[in-house]
Amino acid sequence: MITAQDARSGSEPFPARRVAGNLYYVGSRGLASYLIATPEGHILINSGLESSVPMIEASTAKLG
């Protein structure tokens, strides 16, 4: 059962960070999204909900 608190954590920003090598966490506090950066292009895993796209874009931009 998803509670209101769980739903809010899915949209609560969380600092983007490098996990290991070329793997980065770019998700929210409650919804994991990962970015794999490669010279040929980037791969986004678990992009979440459409409403989370601006937050994921902002997290990715902060990584450079």
N, C-alpha and C positions, 0 to 999 in steps of 0.2 A: 504494500500500500504506500503510495507517494503522499507525503504530507506537504502542507504549505511551505514549511521550512525547506524541504527537499527541492521543491519547485523554485524557490528563491535562490538557492545555492547554485542552480543551473545557470543563472544569469548574473551571478555575482562575480565580478572580475577577480582574477588571480594573476600574480606576476608571471610573465613568460620567463622561461628558463631553459638552459641547456640541460638535458638529461644525461647524454653520453654521446661522444662523437658528433655526428650530424643529426642527432635526434633531439627535438625541442618540444617542451610542453607549452601549448598556446591556448589551452582551454580555460574554462571558468573554475570556480571553487568546487562546483558539484558535477561538472560534465567534462570529462577528459577528452582533449583534442591534441593530436600530436602532429608535428611537422617534421618531415625528413627532407633535409636540404641536400641536393646533389647538383653538380655542374650542369647536368642535362635538364634540370627542372626540379620543382619541389612537389612533394607528395603530402597531402593533408589526410590524416586518418581520423575518422569520427568527427566530421565537421559539425555535428550537432544539429540544432534547429536553425531555420532560416533567420530567426531573430538573433542568433548568436554570431552571425557573420561579421557585423561591424566590430564586435569585441575581438574576434579571432584576427581580423585584419589589423586592428590596433596592436594586439600582442605581437603579431608577426613584424610589424613596422618597428616596434621597440627593439626587436632583436637586431635590426639592421639588415 
